[in-house]
Amino acid sequence: MSSFPRPELGEPYLLTPGPLTTSYSVKQAMLCDWGSWDGDFRAMTAELRSRLLDLLGAGKEDYDCVPMQGSGTFAVEAMLNSMIPPDGKALVLANGAYGKRAAQTLAYTGRGHVVLDKGDYLPPLGAEVAQILADDPAITHVVAIHCETSSGILNPLHEISQATAAAGRKLLIDSMSAFGAIPLQPSEYSFEALVSSANKCIEGVPGFGFVLARKSALAEAKGNCPSLSLDLYAQWDAMEKTGQWRFTPPTHVVAAFLQALTEHAAEGGVAGRGARYKRNRDVMVSGRRDLGFETLLSDEWLSPIIVTFFCPADPNFDFGRFYDLMQDQGFIIYPGKLTVVESFRVGCIGRMDADVMRAVVAAAKQALVEMNVASAAPPAEAVASRMAQIA
Ligand SMILES: *Cc1c(COP(=O)(O)O)cnc(C)c1O
């Protein structure tokens, strides 16, 4: 059926924003043990850093890659608290859980910051950023979320980057769930650093994140970070001098990631991967719309990463039951994160293609039949909230 068959019988597809479904060959790459100080592993680390810079499309004289152990949040924290100095001030652009988490990270270390909070799903616009920066000369950095995974909105990074650069401030990007599938070349976007992790669009397994940054920004980060293990400058400095990670590296995860990078390149890099995810999204969204489901966002804001759907208004619909019925058919979906209306999310990323997405739609149809839900149409107030967004 699919060109991405389930590698092991009974293993479900993860329609989530990571950890996600990985290829068998990525899992297989972990069947070996490496000494962290050994030359073989140091070569793997060097290769990892170099290939990520190639993927970014950045010149190696000006940019560098610093991997950091832990989940993505550890790398975000390392970037923010290392690059924003104690006397700096950040403008955090929030429209969901990850923007809020960035602000919380700065609150923990007492870094000065203001938040432009657009609620659950409205995009922060370039003009708004320009106005706030003009009004507050103390702001040194802007923190933006590329794809806000809690709603699936693809934020307008181009205009945010232009507004930030025009005001002479520095941009830090959480591109966790977008990097590798949505282009972000430094020739098109001006930024100091971006952060992503092993288990999102590159389709590796979880265990580390990485910061891609201007070398000048890494050098300026010296002495800023109040944490030992999350000090990005210290990690960079040690890697440059010894080729090693400062503390135990996730050796198997790195091996899996190198295989995942090879598969990413074979698929046509960022363009190829992005095209498959877009097709996944289009097949899944149009199939669900045929069943009556509606998306939270209008088409122009739908990312090819994850899509939020309103729960149907039909009183027979129960999300817990729907989740179980989807799982019984081999698909793990994701609860919604909206505060106002009931919703759920379906991811488009991971080792899945359009055939899998058609099977996801068929499974949803079957689940509705079993719950005796005649139409998946959302409640009127949910649609009204979306209309308010467009207005
Ligand atoms: C996944 C993700 C993170 C990191 O989450 P972890 O659970 O720590 O891996 C950060 N930002 C965004 C936008 C994400 O999608």
PDBQT file of the ligand as one rigid body, heavy atoms in Angstrom, charges set to zero:
ROOT
HETATM    1  C1  LIG A 401       8.688  20.489  19.949  1.00  0.00    +0.000 C 
HETATM    2  C2  LIG A 401       8.867  21.937  20.128  1.00  0.00    +0.000 A 
HETATM    3  C3  LIG A 401       9.723  22.464  21.120  1.00  0.00    +0.000 A 
HETATM    4  C4  LIG A 401      10.502  21.609  22.071  1.00  0.00    +0.000 C 
HETATM    5  O1  LIG A 401       9.732  20.749  22.809  1.00  0.00    +0.000 OA
HETATM    6  P1  LIG A 401      10.421  19.539  23.594  1.00  0.00    +0.000 P 
HETATM    7  O2  LIG A 401       9.233  18.808  24.130  1.00  0.00    +0.000 OA
HETATM    8  O3  LIG A 401      11.287  20.102  24.643  1.00  0.00    +0.000 OA
HETATM    9  O4  LIG A 401      11.211  18.752  22.594  1.00  0.00    +0.000 OA
HETATM   10  C5  LIG A 401       9.907  23.839  21.155  1.00  0.00    +0.000 A 
HETATM   11  N1  LIG A 401       9.277  24.663  20.308  1.00  0.00    +0.000 NA
HETATM   12  C6  LIG A 401       8.438  24.204  19.356  1.00  0.00    +0.000 A 
HETATM   13  C7  LIG A 401       7.786  25.177  18.427  1.00  0.00    +0.000 C 
HETATM   14  C8  LIG A 401       8.204  22.830  19.234  1.00  0.00    +0.000 A 
HETATM   15  O5  LIG A 401       7.384  22.364  18.273  1.00  0.00    +0.000 OA
ENDROOT
TORSDOF 0
